[in-house]
Amino acid sequence: MENKKVLKRFIMTSTFAGAFLAAPVIGEAALGDQTLKQGNSHTDVKELQSILKSKGYFHYQETTTYFGPITKKAVMDFQKANGLVVDGIVGKKTYDKLLQKTHQEEAPSVKKPTVQKPTVQKPTVQKPKVSKPPVSSTKPASSSKTSKVLKLNTTGPEVKKLQTDLKTLGFFTFYKTTDFYGTITTEAVRKFQINQKLKATGTADQVTLNQIQKLIAGKKKPVSQPKPIVTKPTSPSKETVLMKFGSTGTQVMQLQTRLKKLGYFKYHMITDYYGTVTEDSVERFQKANSLPVTGEITSSVLNKITEVEKKKGQKPSNSRNQTTINIIANASEYMGVPYVWGGTTPKGFDCSGFIQYVYAQEGIQLPRTVAQMWNATSLVSKPVVGDLVYFETYTSGPSHLGIYIGNNQFVHAGSSTGVTVSDMNLSYWKSRYLGAKRVNY
């Protein structure tokens, strides 16, 4: 049953750079001679990542010799797009497919000779028409030069418009639009490209932007058609499913937060995607509370969650909880932004600049330095999601901090990693931990 589920489903989550655990090193072998999977550490992994990067599936800024969750996700994306078993393991069939040229790679070489043949015949048959093609061909060339390619870490109003258009088409599911092209925007563009059978790079080039505008222009007609189709299938005997595998949006984030507090959602980061991790969490909750184990959310399941929260003395989601969810969502959008001493913008953050910026997105003003933030927040005995965790690093007293996201994980701007997620149980952080404090909002 579980194997069947794994073969069927594919987790679409935002990718996060985290702390890697030590892994056994495999002996020397040529690429393709051995099966590679998560946990392996070998030079073959670096070559695998390079191939996946060239095909538009591996989006991390640099290749490494470690097969971690980012590499596994890239492999699964490739497997799904090529009709292979989606298990994240690189065996013989996956290797064979990786070494084949993709449709996009072959297409340009086929088109070039076919374009040249008619251009030779036209001047000999009709002389007046020879002058017209050069005029029309020069126009697109000049427009392509002036067009702006949008990619990771790009900022500006063009990014906000791109997000708005993708939201209209159902691909950008973040709870708000911004002027920053982060990991969530990259993933939205990549999903759109896969849907439209374009090269899935996550970069909004001119071809991608043109296709988006083409669909936006014709959006009015399809929008009115799905509505009656949705209302037709009514199931009188069954409860309406409110959320299930594949659902996206802030309601998914709220669900994950509630299940995390009850101990069922174990993933280190709150996301806006209802994948297998969320589904498994729901199934565990349903089983523990004698509900039908479907992995789907109905009104009965939500009512049961509220009932269990009350028994444990927890308050249902309120405005503070929603703000906390938004803060963590904001932080996840800037994963991978580089560390810059004194940095306070998405072009580069230092640790306190990152915290100040993320909270300011929700209208919460914090002081500039770590020491000032320490003095402006309230001490708590044990951190909960959304609290600030402080560390003593390069100088005595609080000199580094991050946002606690549950399961002993925190998101922060590290001097050697940029914005990333780290584990408080690692000896480096454990030995430098000063305590947790709460922002009053």
ABEGO torsion letter per residue (X at the ends): XAAAAAAABBBBBBBBBBBBBBBBBBBBBBBGABBBBBGBBBAAAAAAAAAAAAAGABABABBBABBBAAAAAAAAAAAAAAGBBBAGBBBAAAAAAAABBBAAAAAAAAAAAAAAAAAAAAAAABAAAAAAAAAAAAAAAAAAAABBBBBBGBBEAAAAAAAAAAAAAGABABABBBABBBAAAAAAAAAAAAAAGBBBAGBBBAAAAAAAAAAAAAAAAAAAAAAAAAAABBBAABBBBABBBGBBEAAAAAAAAAAAAAGABABABBBABBBAAAAAAAAAAAAAAGBBBAGBBBAAAAAAAAAAAAAAGBBBBBAAAAAAAAAAAAAAAABGBBBBBGBABAAEBBAAAAAAAAAAAAGBBBBABAAAAAAABBBBABBBBGBBBBBBBABBEBABBBBBAEGGBBBBBBAAAEBBBBBAABAAAAAABAEBBBBBX
